[in-house]
Amino acid sequence: MMRSMVERTLNDETLYRVLRLLASNPGLSQRELARELDVSLGKINYSLKALAGVGYIKVKIFRDSDNKKAYLYKLTSKGVMEKTKAGARFLEGKQAEFERLAEEIFELRGEIAGSSFCD
């Protein structure tokens, strides 16, 4: 099955973070989003088009105080649902990573405790 443009563009962490940022501040510029997420401006532009294309966000154009064109990115109800799903998948992955790290730390502590250091 062909993956959607959103799935090809954004992993669960980035999808969740983009949707979370837009939910809390729909007036963020693409440049601000890119800086906040530490991704390229091109990736943000492509990602926002993908999110709008699948109906997760609506884009509204307005004029800001400096008389420049600005955009407002509003999450749709579909976008809010996807933010929750992506957040749950991201959390699941982080939990699994945490468990792997905890096991590795446990093993390393055992190795270090069982070793004798000679000078």
DSSP file with accessible surface (Angstrom, degrees, kcal/mol):
  #  RESIDUE AA STRUCTURE BP1 BP2  ACC     N-H-->O    O-->H-N    N-H-->O    O-->H-N    TCO  KAPPA ALPHA  PHI   PSI    X-CA   Y-CA   Z-CA
    1    1 A M              0   0  233      0, 0.0     2,-0.3     0, 0.0     0, 0.0   0.000 360.0 360.0 360.0 138.8    0.0    0.0    0.0
    2    2 A M        -     0   0  158      1,-0.1     2,-0.2     0, 0.0     0, 0.0  -0.524 360.0-126.5 -75.4 130.4    1.3    3.5   -0.9
    3    3 A R        -     0   0  141     -2,-0.3    -1,-0.1     1,-0.1     5,-0.0  -0.506  29.0-107.9 -74.4 146.7    2.2    5.6    2.1
    4    4 A S     >  -     0   0   45     -2,-0.2     4,-2.2     1,-0.1     5,-0.2  -0.239  27.4-108.2 -70.2 163.1    0.6    9.1    2.3
    5    5 A M  H  > S+     0   0   65      1,-0.2     4,-1.7     2,-0.2     5,-0.2   0.878 121.2  54.1 -60.1 -36.2    2.7   12.2    1.6
    6    6 A V  H  > S+     0   0    4     44,-0.2     4,-3.2     1,-0.2    -1,-0.2   0.943 108.5  47.6 -64.3 -46.0    2.4   13.0    5.4
    7    7 A E  H  4 S+     0   0  104      1,-0.2    -1,-0.2     2,-0.2    -2,-0.2   0.865 113.4  48.2 -64.4 -35.2    3.8    9.6    6.4
    8    8 A R  H  < S+     0   0  118     -4,-2.2    -1,-0.2     1,-0.1    -2,-0.2   0.801 119.7  39.1 -72.7 -29.0    6.6    9.9    3.9
    9    9 A T  H  < S+     0   0   16     -4,-1.7     2,-0.4    -5,-0.2    -2,-0.2   0.866 117.9  38.2 -89.2 -41.0    7.5   13.4    5.1
   10   10 A L     <  -     0   0    8     -4,-3.2    -1,-0.2    -5,-0.2     2,-0.1  -0.943  63.1-147.3-123.9 131.1    7.0   13.2    8.8
   11   11 A N     >  -     0   0   92     -2,-0.4     4,-3.0    -3,-0.1     5,-0.3  -0.350  45.3 -93.9 -79.3 173.4    7.8   10.6   11.4
   12   12 A D  H  > S+     0   0   54      1,-0.2     4,-2.7     2,-0.2     5,-0.2   0.888 124.6  51.7 -59.6 -39.1    5.5   10.3   14.4
   13   13 A E  H  > S+     0   0   67      2,-0.2     4,-2.7     1,-0.2    -1,-0.2   0.956 114.4  41.2 -63.2 -49.6    7.7   12.6   16.6
   14   14 A T  H  > S+     0   0   16      2,-0.2     4,-3.0     1,-0.2     5,-0.3   0.921 114.9  51.5 -66.8 -41.9    7.8   15.4   14.0
   15   15 A L  H  X S+     0   0    5     -4,-3.0     4,-2.6     2,-0.2     5,-0.3   0.951 113.2  45.6 -58.3 -48.6    4.2   15.1   13.1
   16   16 A Y  H  X S+     0   0   52     -4,-2.7     4,-2.8    -5,-0.3    -2,-0.2   0.936 114.3  48.1 -60.5 -45.7    3.2   15.3   16.7
   17   17 A R  H  X S+     0   0   64     -4,-2.7     4,-2.6    -5,-0.2    -2,-0.2   0.903 112.3  48.5 -65.6 -40.1    5.5   18.2   17.4
   18   18 A V  H  X S+     0   0    1     -4,-3.0     4,-2.6     2,-0.2     5,-0.2   0.960 115.3  44.0 -63.0 -50.0    4.3   20.2   14.3
   19   19 A L  H  X S+     0   0    0     -4,-2.6     4,-2.3    -5,-0.3    -2,-0.2   0.896 114.0  50.9 -64.1 -38.0    0.6   19.6   15.2
   20   20 A R  H  X S+     0   0  107     -4,-2.8     4,-1.9    -5,-0.3    -1,-0.2   0.932 111.8  47.2 -64.5 -44.3    1.3   20.4   18.9
   21   21 A L  H  X S+     0   0   25     -4,-2.6     4,-2.1     1,-0.2    -2,-0.2   0.920 113.8  47.0 -63.5 -42.8    3.1   23.7   18.0
   22   22 A L  H  < S+     0   0    1     -4,-2.6    -1,-0.2     1,-0.2    -2,-0.2   0.863 109.0  55.1 -68.6 -33.9    0.3   24.7   15.5
   23   23 A A  H  < S+     0   0   51     -4,-2.3    -1,-0.2    -5,-0.2    -2,-0.2   0.900 115.9  37.8 -63.8 -39.0   -2.4   23.9   18.1
   24   24 A S  H  < S+     0   0   92     -4,-1.9    -2,-0.2     1,-0.2    -1,-0.2   0.743 136.2  17.1 -86.1 -23.2   -0.8   26.2   20.6
   25   25 A N    ><  +     0   0   77     -4,-2.1     3,-1.7    -5,-0.2    -1,-0.2  -0.584  60.8 174.8-150.1  81.2    0.3   28.9   18.2
   26   26 A P  T 3  S+     0   0   29      0, 0.0    47,-2.9     0, 0.0    -4,-0.1   0.668  78.2  65.1 -65.9 -11.8   -1.4   28.8   14.8
   27   27 A G  T 3   +     0   0   35     45,-0.2    44,-0.2    -5,-0.1    -5,-0.1   0.385  69.9 128.5 -93.7   6.7    0.3   32.1   13.8
   28   28 A L    <   -     0   0   22     -3,-1.7     2,-0.1    -7,-0.1    45,-0.1  -0.340  58.6-125.1 -60.1 140.7    3.8   30.7   13.8
   29   29 A S     >  -     0   0   51      1,-0.1     4,-2.5    41,-0.0     5,-0.2  -0.411  20.5-111.4 -79.5 163.3    5.7   31.4   10.6
   30   30 A Q  H  > S+     0   0   41      1,-0.2     4,-2.7     2,-0.2     5,-0.2   0.898 120.8  53.8 -61.0 -38.5    7.2   28.6    8.6
   31   31 A R  H  > S+     0   0  155      2,-0.2     4,-2.4     1,-0.2    -1,-0.2   0.913 109.0  48.0 -63.4 -42.0   10.7   29.9    9.5
   32   32 A E  H  > S+     0   0   80      2,-0.2     4,-2.7     1,-0.2    -2,-0.2   0.913 112.2  49.6 -65.5 -41.6    9.7   29.8   13.3
   33   33 A L  H  X S+     0   0    0     -4,-2.5     4,-2.4     2,-0.2    -2,-0.2   0.930 110.9  49.6 -61.4 -46.2    8.4   26.3   12.9
   34   34 A A  H  X>S+     0   0    8     -4,-2.7     5,-1.9     1,-0.2     4,-1.0   0.922 113.4  46.2 -60.1 -44.0   11.6   25.1   11.1
   35   35 A R  H ><5S+     0   0  169     -4,-2.4     3,-0.5     1,-0.2    -2,-0.2   0.934 113.0  49.2 -65.4 -44.8   13.8   26.7   13.8
   36   36 A E  H 3<5S+     0   0  117     -4,-2.7    -1,-0.2     1,-0.2    -2,-0.2   0.866 119.4  37.6 -62.9 -37.6   11.7   25.2   16.7
   37   37 A L  H 3<5S-     0   0    9     -4,-2.4    -1,-0.2    -5,-0.2    -2,-0.2   0.475 105.4-126.3 -94.3  -5.4   11.8   21.7   15.1
   38   38 A D  T <<5 +     0   0  148     -4,-1.0     2,-0.3    -3,-0.5    -3,-0.2   0.928  68.4 121.4  57.6  48.1   15.3   22.0   13.9
   39   39 A V      < -     0   0   36     -5,-1.9    -1,-0.2    -6,-0.1    -2,-0.1  -0.871  68.9 -82.3-129.8 168.5   14.4   21.0   10.3
   40   40 A S     >  -     0   0   75     -2,-0.3     4,-1.9     1,-0.1     5,-0.1  -0.316  30.5-122.6 -72.4 154.6   14.8   22.8    7.0
   41   41 A L  H  > S+     0   0   63      1,-0.2     4,-2.7     2,-0.2     5,-0.2   0.888 114.0  56.5 -61.4 -38.0   12.4   25.5    5.8
   42   42 A G  H  > S+     0   0   50      1,-0.2     4,-2.6     2,-0.2    -1,-0.2   0.894 105.1  50.7 -61.6 -40.2   11.7   23.4    2.7
   43   43 A K  H  > S+     0   0   72      2,-0.2     4,-2.8     1,-0.2    -1,-0.2   0.903 110.9  48.9 -65.7 -39.9   10.7   20.4    4.8
   44   44 A I  H  X S+     0   0    3     -4,-1.9     4,-3.0     2,-0.2     5,-0.3   0.942 111.6  49.1 -64.3 -45.0    8.3   22.6    6.8
   45   45 A N  H  X S+     0   0   56     -4,-2.7     4,-2.0     1,-0.2    -2,-0.2   0.949 114.9  44.1 -58.7 -49.3    6.8   24.1    3.6
   46   46 A Y  H  X S+     0   0  102     -4,-2.6     4,-2.1     1,-0.2    -1,-0.2   0.913 114.4  50.8 -61.6 -42.1    6.4   20.6    2.1
   47   47 A S  H  X S+     0   0    1     -4,-2.8     4,-2.9     1,-0.2    -2,-0.2   0.904 108.1  50.7 -65.8 -42.6    5.0   19.2    5.4
   48   48 A L  H  X S+     0   0    4     -4,-3.0     4,-2.4     2,-0.2    -1,-0.2   0.898 110.0  50.6 -64.4 -38.0    2.4   22.0    5.8
   49   49 A K  H  X S+     0   0  133     -4,-2.0     4,-2.5    -5,-0.3    -1,-0.2   0.912 112.1  48.1 -62.8 -41.4    1.2   21.4    2.3
   50   50 A A  H  X S+     0   0    0     -4,-2.1     4,-1.7     2,-0.2   -44,-0.2   0.925 111.2  49.8 -65.1 -43.9    0.9   17.7    3.0
   51   51 A L  H  <>S+     0   0    0     -4,-2.9     5,-2.6     1,-0.2     6,-1.0   0.893 113.8  45.6 -63.5 -38.8   -1.0   18.4    6.3
   52   52 A A  H ><5S+     0   0   39     -4,-2.4     3,-1.1     4,-0.2    -1,-0.2   0.903 109.1  57.3 -68.6 -38.3   -3.4   20.7    4.5
   53   53 A G  H 3<5S+     0   0   66     -4,-2.5    -2,-0.2     1,-0.3    -1,-0.2   0.818 110.1  42.3 -63.5 -33.0   -3.8   18.2    1.7
   54   54 A V  T 3<5S-     0   0   40     -4,-1.7    -1,-0.3    -5,-0.1    -2,-0.2   0.409 119.1-109.1 -94.7   1.0   -5.0   15.4    4.0
   55   55 A G  T < 5S+     0   0   27     -3,-1.1    24,-0.5    -4,-0.3    23,-0.3   0.679  83.2 122.1  85.2  19.7   -7.2   17.8    6.0
   56   56 A Y  S   <S+     0   0   32     -5,-2.6    20,-2.1    -6,-0.2     2,-0.3   0.763  79.8  21.9 -82.9 -27.3   -5.2   18.0    9.3
   57   57 A I  E     -A   75   0A   4     -6,-1.0     2,-0.4    18,-0.3    18,-0.2  -0.959  65.5-144.0-135.0 156.8   -4.9   21.8    9.0
   58   58 A K  E     -A   74   0A 147     16,-2.6    16,-2.6    -2,-0.3     2,-0.5  -0.962  19.1-143.8-115.2 141.5   -6.6   24.7    7.3
   59   59 A V  E     -A   73   0A  65     -2,-0.4     2,-0.4    14,-0.2    14,-0.2  -0.912  15.0-172.7-110.7 126.1   -4.5   27.6    6.1
   60   60 A K  E     -A   72   0A 134     12,-2.6    12,-2.7    -2,-0.5     2,-0.4  -0.971  13.7-144.7-119.0 131.7   -5.8   31.1    6.2
   61   61 A I  E     +A   71   0A  99     -2,-0.4     2,-0.3    10,-0.2    10,-0.2  -0.790  29.9 157.4 -94.8 135.9   -4.0   34.0    4.7
   62   62 A F  E     -A   70   0A  77      8,-2.6     8,-3.1    -2,-0.4     2,-0.5  -0.928  41.0-105.9-146.6 171.4   -4.1   37.4    6.4
   63   63 A R  E     -A   69   0A 159     -2,-0.3     6,-0.2     6,-0.2     2,-0.1  -0.886  32.5-149.7-102.4 132.7   -2.1   40.6    6.6
   64   64 A D    >   -     0   0   54      4,-2.3     3,-2.1    -2,-0.5     4,-0.1  -0.308  37.8 -85.5 -92.5-177.3   -0.1   41.3    9.6
   65   65 A S  T 3  S+     0   0  118      1,-0.3    -1,-0.1     2,-0.1    -2,-0.0   0.738 126.8  59.0 -62.9 -24.5    0.8   44.6   11.2
   66   66 A D  T 3  S-     0   0  110      2,-0.1    -1,-0.3     1,-0.0     3,-0.1   0.272 117.1-112.6 -87.4  11.5    3.8   45.1    8.9
   67   67 A N  S <  S+     0   0  124     -3,-2.1     2,-0.3     1,-0.2    -2,-0.1   0.816  75.8 131.9  61.6  32.6    1.4   44.9    5.9
   68   68 A K        -     0   0  123     -4,-0.1    -4,-2.3     1,-0.0     2,-0.3  -0.811  66.7 -98.7-108.2 157.5    3.0   41.5    4.8
   69   69 A K  E     +A   63   0A 116     -2,-0.3     2,-0.3    -6,-0.2    -6,-0.2  -0.546  48.8 175.8 -73.3 132.5    1.2   38.4    3.9
   70   70 A A  E     -A   62   0A  19     -8,-3.1    -8,-2.6    -2,-0.3     2,-0.4  -0.901  19.4-132.8-134.4 165.1    1.1   36.0    6.8
   71   71 A Y  E     -A   61   0A  86     -2,-0.3     2,-0.5   -10,-0.2   -10,-0.2  -0.918   2.8-153.5-124.1 148.0   -0.6   32.6    7.4
   72   72 A L  E     -A   60   0A  46    -12,-2.7   -12,-2.6    -2,-0.4     2,-0.7  -0.986  11.1-157.8-118.5 125.0   -2.7   31.1   10.1
   73   73 A Y  E     -A   59   0A   6    -47,-2.9     2,-0.5    -2,-0.5   -14,-0.2  -0.908  13.3-174.3-108.6 106.2   -2.5   27.3   10.5
   74   74 A K  E     -A   58   0A 115    -16,-2.6   -16,-2.6    -2,-0.7     2,-0.2  -0.869  22.7-126.3-105.4 130.5   -5.5   25.9   12.3
   75   75 A L  E     -A   57   0A  33     -2,-0.5   -18,-0.3   -18,-0.2     2,-0.1  -0.521  22.7-143.6 -70.3 137.4   -5.9   22.3   13.2
   76   76 A T     >  -     0   0   26    -20,-2.1     4,-2.4    -2,-0.2     5,-0.2  -0.432  32.7 -98.7 -87.4 173.7   -9.1   20.6   12.0
   77   77 A S  H  > S+     0   0  102      1,-0.2     4,-2.3     2,-0.2     5,-0.2   0.900 129.8  53.1 -61.8 -35.8  -10.9   18.0   14.1
   78   78 A K  H  > S+     0   0  107    -23,-0.3     4,-2.3     1,-0.2    -1,-0.2   0.900 108.3  50.4 -63.2 -38.9   -9.1   15.4   12.0
   79   79 A G  H  > S+     0   0    0    -24,-0.5     4,-2.4   -23,-0.2    -2,-0.2   0.877 107.8  52.0 -66.8 -38.4   -5.8   17.1   12.8
   80   80 A V  H  X S+     0   0   69     -4,-2.4     4,-2.0     2,-0.2    -2,-0.2   0.929 110.9  48.3 -64.5 -42.3   -6.6   17.0   16.5
   81   81 A M  H  X S+     0   0  109     -4,-2.3     4,-2.3     1,-0.2    -2,-0.2   0.922 112.5  48.3 -63.5 -42.8   -7.3   13.3   16.3
   82   82 A E  H  X S+     0   0   22     -4,-2.3     4,-3.2     2,-0.2     5,-0.3   0.874 106.9  56.6 -67.6 -35.3   -4.1   12.7   14.4
   83   83 A K  H  X S+     0   0   50     -4,-2.4     4,-2.5     2,-0.2    -1,-0.2   0.935 109.4  46.6 -59.8 -43.0   -2.1   14.7   16.9
   84   84 A T  H  X S+     0   0   94     -4,-2.0     4,-2.3     2,-0.2    -2,-0.2   0.934 114.6  46.2 -65.1 -44.3   -3.4   12.4   19.6
   85   85 A K  H  X S+     0   0  108     -4,-2.3     4,-2.4     2,-0.2    -2,-0.2   0.927 114.2  47.2 -64.8 -45.2   -2.6    9.3   17.6
   86   86 A A  H  X S+     0   0    0     -4,-3.2     4,-2.7     1,-0.2    -1,-0.2   0.895 111.2  52.7 -64.6 -38.2    0.8   10.5   16.6
   87   87 A G  H  X S+     0   0   14     -4,-2.5     4,-2.7    -5,-0.3    -1,-0.2   0.915 109.4  48.8 -62.7 -41.3    1.5   11.4   20.2
   88   88 A A  H  X S+     0   0   58     -4,-2.3     4,-2.4     2,-0.2    -2,-0.2   0.921 113.1  46.8 -65.9 -41.5    0.6    8.0   21.4
   89   89 A R  H  X S+     0   0   92     -4,-2.4     4,-2.2     2,-0.2    -2,-0.2   0.914 113.1  49.5 -66.0 -40.5    2.8    6.3   18.7
   90   90 A F  H  X S+     0   0   50     -4,-2.7     4,-2.5     2,-0.2    -2,-0.2   0.937 111.5  48.9 -63.3 -44.8    5.7    8.6   19.6
   91   91 A L  H  X S+     0   0  113     -4,-2.7     4,-2.8     1,-0.2    -2,-0.2   0.916 109.0  53.2 -61.6 -42.1    5.2    7.9   23.3
   92   92 A E  H  X S+     0   0  147     -4,-2.4     4,-2.3     1,-0.2    -1,-0.2   0.919 110.7  47.0 -59.7 -43.9    5.2    4.1   22.6
   93   93 A G  H  X S+     0   0   39     -4,-2.2     4,-2.3     1,-0.2    -1,-0.2   0.908 112.6  48.6 -64.9 -42.2    8.4    4.4   20.7
   94   94 A K  H  X S+     0   0   85     -4,-2.5     4,-2.7     2,-0.2    -2,-0.2   0.882 109.9  52.7 -65.8 -37.3   10.1    6.5   23.4
   95   95 A Q  H  X S+     0   0   89     -4,-2.8     4,-2.4     2,-0.2    -2,-0.2   0.929 110.1  47.6 -64.2 -43.1    8.9    4.0   26.1
   96   96 A A  H  X S+     0   0   35     -4,-2.3     4,-2.3     2,-0.2    -2,-0.2   0.914 112.3  49.9 -63.9 -40.6   10.4    1.1   24.2
   97   97 A E  H  X S+     0   0   77     -4,-2.3     4,-2.5     1,-0.2    -2,-0.2   0.920 109.9  51.3 -63.0 -42.9   13.7    3.1   23.7
   98   98 A F  H  X S+     0   0  130     -4,-2.7     4,-2.8     1,-0.2    -2,-0.2   0.920 109.6  49.5 -59.6 -44.3   13.7    3.9   27.5
   99   99 A E  H  X S+     0   0  112     -4,-2.4     4,-2.1     2,-0.2    -1,-0.2   0.899 110.7  49.8 -64.8 -40.3   13.3    0.2   28.3
  100  100 A R  H  X S+     0   0  157     -4,-2.3     4,-2.3     2,-0.2    -1,-0.2   0.923 113.0  47.2 -62.5 -43.2   16.1   -0.8   26.0
  101  101 A L  H  X S+     0   0   83     -4,-2.5     4,-2.9     2,-0.2    -2,-0.2   0.904 109.4  53.2 -65.9 -40.9   18.4    1.8   27.6
  102  102 A A  H  X S+     0   0   46     -4,-2.8     4,-2.4     2,-0.2    -1,-0.2   0.917 110.7  47.7 -61.3 -40.5   17.4    0.7   31.1
  103  103 A E  H  X S+     0   0   99     -4,-2.1     4,-2.5     2,-0.2    -2,-0.2   0.922 112.0  49.3 -66.1 -43.2   18.4   -2.8   30.2
  104  104 A E  H  X S+     0   0  105     -4,-2.3     4,-2.7     2,-0.2    -2,-0.2   0.914 111.0  49.7 -63.2 -41.7   21.7   -1.7   28.7
  105  105 A I  H  X S+     0   0   80     -4,-2.9     4,-2.7     2,-0.2     5,-0.2   0.927 110.2  51.2 -62.0 -43.2   22.5    0.4   31.8
  106  106 A F  H  X S+     0   0  146     -4,-2.4     4,-1.9    -5,-0.2    -2,-0.2   0.935 112.2  46.3 -59.3 -46.4   21.7   -2.6   34.0
  107  107 A E  H  X S+     0   0  100     -4,-2.5     4,-2.4     1,-0.2    -2,-0.2   0.908 112.2  50.3 -64.3 -43.0   24.0   -4.8   31.9
  108  108 A L  H  X S+     0   0   77     -4,-2.7     4,-2.7     2,-0.2     5,-0.2   0.911 108.7  51.7 -62.9 -41.9   26.8   -2.2   31.9
  109  109 A R  H  X S+     0   0  180     -4,-2.7     4,-2.7     1,-0.2    -1,-0.2   0.902 110.1  50.1 -61.2 -40.1   26.6   -1.7   35.7
  110  110 A G  H  X S+     0   0   47     -4,-1.9     4,-1.9    -5,-0.2    -2,-0.2   0.910 111.3  48.1 -64.1 -42.4   26.9   -5.5   36.1
  111  111 A E  H  X S+     0   0  121     -4,-2.4     4,-0.6     2,-0.2    -2,-0.2   0.924 114.5  45.5 -63.2 -44.4   30.0   -5.6   33.8
  112  112 A I  H >< S+     0   0  103     -4,-2.7     3,-0.9     1,-0.2    -2,-0.2   0.925 112.9  49.7 -67.3 -43.1   31.6   -2.7   35.6
  113  113 A A  H 3< S+     0   0   87     -4,-2.7    -1,-0.2     1,-0.2    -2,-0.2   0.854 112.4  49.0 -64.6 -32.2   30.8   -4.2   39.1
  114  114 A G  H 3< S+     0   0   71     -4,-1.9     2,-0.3    -5,-0.2    -1,-0.2   0.522  97.0  89.5 -85.4  -7.0   32.2   -7.6   38.0
  115  115 A S    <<  -     0   0   66     -3,-0.9     2,-0.5    -4,-0.6    -3,-0.0  -0.652  65.0-146.5 -91.9 149.6   35.5   -6.2   36.6
  116  116 A S        -     0   0  104     -2,-0.3     2,-0.5     2,-0.0    -2,-0.1  -0.952  13.6-143.3-112.7 133.6   38.6   -5.6   38.5
  117  117 A F        -     0   0  164     -2,-0.5     2,-0.5     2,-0.0    -2,-0.0  -0.835  13.7-164.9 -97.5 128.9   40.8   -2.7   37.6
  118  118 A C              0   0  118     -2,-0.5    -2,-0.0     0, 0.0     0, 0.0  -0.950 360.0 360.0-114.6 135.7   44.5   -3.0   37.7
  119  119 A D              0   0  215     -2,-0.5    -2,-0.0     0, 0.0     0, 0.0  -0.603 360.0 360.0 -93.9 360.0   46.9   -0.1   37.6
